[in-house]
Amino acid sequence: MGGGIVRGSFIFALLNLLAYHRADALGYEIESGQTKCISEEIKMNSMSIGKYSVVGLTSEDQRITVRVTSPYENRAGYVAQLHFTEEVESGSFAFTAMQQGEYLTCFWLSKQYQNPPIRVTVDFEWKSGVSTRDWKSVAKKGNINAMVMEMKVMEDIVKSIHEEMVYLRERQDNLNKISQSFTSLSYYGLILHVYR
């Protein structure tokens, strides 16, 4: 009985920790003539949002170009472009992932060739899945009891964890099948070698 209470308390603490996880903006330094790309593994049908801005913009030469692409190519070999903007100091994007995989956000200075090269810092925040929902504003708008809001947050996190576990199990099953097929091939190869 005591083990169940401890396990339940541990799970509740873990869910609270996950519920209050905040994605802070990270700063990336970009030099003219170079491209900085950040990838994010996103599950199918997950919402994804991103915000970016140049820190301390002092001239037009420090404006950036931003492109977000899908992980899959079309038949002609072109990747799907989800967001593209040129010569901006800040912006944002949002999309729902149509396929599962690594999505890519790339930044570069709009004026690539400068002598001497210049550097800028870009603040970038990218959220996907559960973290894209603003539960506090939902609670204010709907005047929902705080406990109900917490339960909804936890339910959403549990669903996300469950989906991730199912995904990892499927990957493990696929790896096991591949491993078994290689084992079978080497076993049959060994038998053929012995009978020669």
N, C-alpha and C positions, 0 to 999 in steps of 0.2 A: 504494500500500500504506500509506504514512504517513498519508494522508488518512482512510483507513478506521479506523486506530487512534485518530486524534484525534477523529473523529466518534463512535466507540464510547466513548471516554473522556468526551466531552461528554455523551452520552446517559446514561451511568452516573452522572455527577455530578448531572445534572438529576433522575434518578430518586431518588438519595439525598436531594437537597434536598426533593423532594416527599414522600418517605417520612417525613422527620422534621418536616414542617410540623405545628405544633401550633396548635389553635384555643384561644386564651386567652379567658377571660371578659372581656366588655366591660361598662363601667358606663354606665347610661342614667339621666338625671335625669327624674323625673316629678313634675309639679305637680298638685295637686288640681284637678279640673275639666278636665283634659287627658288625652288618650290618646296613648301612644307605641307605634307599630307598626314592626316590622322584617320585611322580606320576604326570602325565600330562594328562588332558582331551584333546584328539585329535579327530578331525572330520575325517570321512571317506574320503579318497583320498587326505588328507593333507600331505604335505612334512614335515618331522621333521629331524632336525640335532642337534647333541650334541657334545661338546668338553669338555674334562676333563684332569686335570693334577695335580700331587702331588706337593704341594708347598714346596720348600726347601728340596728336597730328599737328605738324607745324607748316607743312607745305603740300601742294598738289601732288608732288612726286611720291608722297608717302601713302597714297591711296592704294587699295589692294583689289585684286580680282579673286573671286571665290567660286569654286565649282564643287558640287556634291554629286556623286555618281553611284549607281546601283552596281552590285557585284556581277551582274550577268550581262553578257554581250548578246546583241541581236544577230541575225543570220549574216549580216554584212560585216560583223566584227566590231561594231560600235557599241560602247557601253551606254546605258540609259542615263541621261543627264537629268537629275532631279531639281537642281538649283544652279543657276549661273548668274553672276553679276559682276560688272566691271567698274573699276575706278570708284570705289566706295570707301567711306571711312567706317561704316558700320552697317549691319543688316541682320536678317534672321531668315530661317527656313523651317518648314514643317512638312512632313510627309508620313504616309503609312506604308510600311514595307510590304511590297507585293511578293517578294521572295525572301527566303532566309539566307543570310550570308553576310560578308563583310562589305559595308558601305564605306565610301571614301570621301573625305572633305579635304580639298587642296586649296592652299593660299599661295599667292605670289604677288609681288609688287607689279602694279599695272605698267609702270615704266621700268622694264627689265634691265636695260643696259645703261648704267650710269657710272661715270668715272669722277671721283672715287665711288665705290659701291656704298649704298646707304642701307641702314638697318632700321626695322620698325618692330615693335612688340604688338602682338595681336592677342587680346583677351578673347577666349573661346570657351563657350559652355555648350555641351552636347548631352542631351538627355534622351533616353528611350525607354519604352515600356512603362512600368509603374511610376517611375520618377517624373514622367511628363505631366502627371495629374496634379493640379493645385488644390489639394483637399481643404486648405484653410479658406480659400475663397468660396469653395462649394458650401462649406459650413456657414459662412456669413450670408451668402445669397439665400440659402434655403432655410436659415434659422434652425439648423438641425442640432439636436442634443449632442454634446461633445462625445459622449460614450458611443452613440450610434455612428458618428463620424469615424472614431477610432476602430470600431468593428469593421466598417467598410474598407478602411485602409488595410487592416489585417487580412480581410478576405481577399482583397486584390493581391496582396503580397503572397498569400498562400497559393492562389491560382498561378501566379508567376513562378513560384518555386516548383509547383507541380508540373507545369509545362516544361520547365528546364530539366527536371528529373526525367520526364518522358523522353525529351530530346536526347539526353545523355544515354539513356537506356537503348534507344534506337541506334545511336552511334556505336555503342558497345556491341550490340547484336551484329551490326554490319562488320565491325572489326573481327568479331569471333568467326563469322562466316568466311571472311577472307582468309583468316588464319587457318581454319579447318580445310579450306580448299587447297592452300599451299601444302599443308601437312599431307593431305590425300595424294596430291601430285608427287611429292617426294617419296611417299610410301610406295606408290605404283611404279615410280621410276627406279626405286631400289629393287623391287621384285623383278622388273624387266632386266635389270643389270645382272641379277643373280642367275636368271635363266639363260643368259646369253652364252 
